[in-house]
Each structure stands twice: as C-alpha cells, then as structure tokens.
Amino acid sequence: MRARRESYPARSIYKLQEIDKRVRLFKKGDNVLDLGAAPGSWTLYASKLVGPAGRVVAVDRAELTIGAPANVTYINADALAVEPDELIALINADGFHSVISDMAPRTSGQKFVDQTRSYNLFCRALELSVALCRHGGNFVGKIFQGEDFEKARDLVREAYVKTRIIRPTSVRSESYETYIVGLSRR
Ligand SMILES: C[S@@+](CC[C@H](N)C(=O)[O-])C[C@H]1O[C@@H](n2cnc3c(N)ncnc32)[C@H](O)[C@@H]1O
C-alpha cells in the first residue's frame, strides 16, 4: 500500500495532500489544530510542513498510531466536548493558522443518520475554528453530502472570505464525503 510505503498510516493522506496542493494551507511556523486526527496521517503531513517552529495539536477519541513528532501535541478527547481554552493553552499564540477536520462518524449504513452525524461533527469543527482561528487563517472540514450541505457551506461563507468545495480524486467513487474549505478568516 502506497501510504504505508511512504510511512503514513492511512490513505486519507492523499486527500489532504490534494487539498493542500490546490489551496496551500500550511507554512513553516504555523499552528494547526487537527480534529479527528487518528491514526495520524494528516497530523504527520502538517507537522512536516509547519516544521520545528510550528505546532500541530491533534485531537481524537482514538489513539494516534504514529510516533508523534516533537512538534505534535496529542489530546485524547471528544471534539464535541473539549473546551476551546484547553486547546489554545497548548500553543504559544492567540490563535491557530489552520483548523482541519477529517472527523467522521462510525457509519450505521443508514444514509440520513450518517449524514446528520457528519453534519454535527462538521458544525462542531467549524465552531472551534471560528473560536480559535486567527484572522486570515484557514478551515478544512469533512462532510458527508446530504440535505444540510448548503447550510454548512453558507456557515463557512459567513466566517471566511473565500469558500471552496473540494472532493479529492482519492475519495472513493461510491463515497459521498467531500470537504468544505474556508480561506482567510474574517
Ligand atoms: C477518517 S478518520 C481520520 C483520519 C486522519 N485524518 C488521518 O489522516 O489519519 C476519522 C476520525 O474521526 C474521529 N472522530 C469521530 N468523531 C469524533 C469526535 N466526536 N471527537 C474526536 N474524534 C472523532 C474518529 O475517531 C476517527 O479517528
């Protein structure tokens, strides 16, 4: 498997790589909040790009399987319950440059139920991003496309100057997941 050969634990890495190629999310020294980070591919990718002067705060209910690099702080928590103050206290700055969320519910097989759960996780990620992202910062949120999709996109538009809908080519064709990207926090 290519992801493992390149020492990433999950193929979700290609989704973030593709999004990043299109909108250039990270630079050296950035602080990144990674929600739904396990097993850790996105964390590893962001940690390489922000370098030793940057920091990635990785949040998940599940454990990371990567050996966390020195610039990564892992928080074992439910993103629906974690306090924003607890997250901001982990960086030496008053806001994150990017908040990225690949959070996904455990799928039930019932499309509407899964879409609603995904929408709720997306909204929580956006809420944390609005609270913790610095002016000019960026947001990436995964969402299962359903009837709340346009509402989700409009919420991003309210908080970010530019909005992009990106469905990476590495997303399996039968999957209805996509990413809403907000660029430049108002
Ligand atoms: C697709 S995986 C993320 C893959 C990750 N981006 C990577 O590259 O390794 C989705 C993750 O969302 C997490 N998740 C779902 N609901 C969550 C919640 N309420 N709080 C924290 N993490 C959650 C799951 O535990 C799972 O690890």
The ligand as an SDF file (V2000), in Angstrom:
LIG
                    3D

 27 29  0  0  0  0  0  0  0  0999 V2000
  -11.2060    9.2880    8.7170 C   0  0  0  0  0  0  0  0  0  0  0  0
  -10.5910    9.1910   10.3360 S   0  0  0  0  0  0  0  0  0  0  0  0
   -9.3540   10.4440   10.3300 C   0  0  0  0  0  0  0  0  0  0  0  0
   -8.1110   10.0630    9.5910 C   0  0  0  0  0  0  0  0  0  0  0  0
   -6.9790   11.0520    9.8440 C   0  0  0  0  0  0  0  0  0  0  0  0
   -7.2430   12.3420    9.2180 N   0  0  0  0  0  0  0  0  0  0  0  0
   -5.6560   10.5540    9.3140 C   0  0  0  0  0  0  0  0  0  0  0  0
   -5.1920   11.0910    8.3180 O   0  0  0  0  0  0  0  0  0  0  0  0
   -5.0820    9.6340    9.9000 O   0  0  0  0  0  0  0  0  0  0  0  0
  -11.8780    9.9460   11.2790 C   0  0  0  0  0  0  0  0  0  0  0  0
  -11.5530   10.1260   12.7590 C   0  0  0  0  0  0  0  0  0  0  0  0
  -12.5680   10.9470   13.3580 O   0  0  0  0  0  0  0  0  0  0  0  0
  -12.5850   10.5970   14.7320 C   0  0  0  0  0  0  0  0  0  0  0  0
  -13.7670   11.1370   15.3940 N   0  0  0  0  0  0  0  0  0  0  0  0
  -15.0620   10.9350   15.0800 C   0  0  0  0  0  0  0  0  0  0  0  0
  -15.8620   11.5810   15.9530 N   0  0  0  0  0  0  0  0  0  0  0  0
  -15.0420   12.2340   16.8180 C   0  0  0  0  0  0  0  0  0  0  0  0
  -15.2650   13.0680   17.9460 C   0  0  0  0  0  0  0  0  0  0  0  0
  -16.5100   13.3870   18.3670 N   0  0  0  0  0  0  0  0  0  0  0  0
  -14.2060   13.5750   18.6090 N   0  0  0  0  0  0  0  0  0  0  0  0
  -12.9420   13.2560   18.2210 C   0  0  0  0  0  0  0  0  0  0  0  0
  -12.6720   12.4640   17.1500 N   0  0  0  0  0  0  0  0  0  0  0  0
  -13.7090   11.9560   16.4740 C   0  0  0  0  0  0  0  0  0  0  0  0
  -12.5340    9.0740   14.6940 C   0  0  0  0  0  0  0  0  0  0  0  0
  -12.1170    8.5540   15.9440 O   0  0  0  0  0  0  0  0  0  0  0  0
  -11.5370    8.8180   13.5650 C   0  0  0  0  0  0  0  0  0  0  0  0
  -10.2460    8.6070   14.0670 O   0  0  0  0  0  0  0  0  0  0  0  0
  1  2  1  0
  2  3  1  0
  2 10  1  0
  3  4  1  0
  4  5  1  0
  5  6  1  0
  5  7  1  0
  7  8  2  0
  7  9  1  0
 10 11  1  0
 11 12  1  0
 11 26  1  0
 12 13  1  0
 13 14  1  0
 13 24  1  0
 14 15  1  0
 14 23  1  0
 15 16  2  0
 16 17  1  0
 17 18  1  0
 17 23  2  0
 18 19  1  0
 18 20  2  0
 20 21  1  0
 21 22  2  0
 22 23  1  0
 24 25  1  0
 24 26  1  0
 26 27  1  0
M  CHG  2   2   1   9  -1
M  END
$$$$
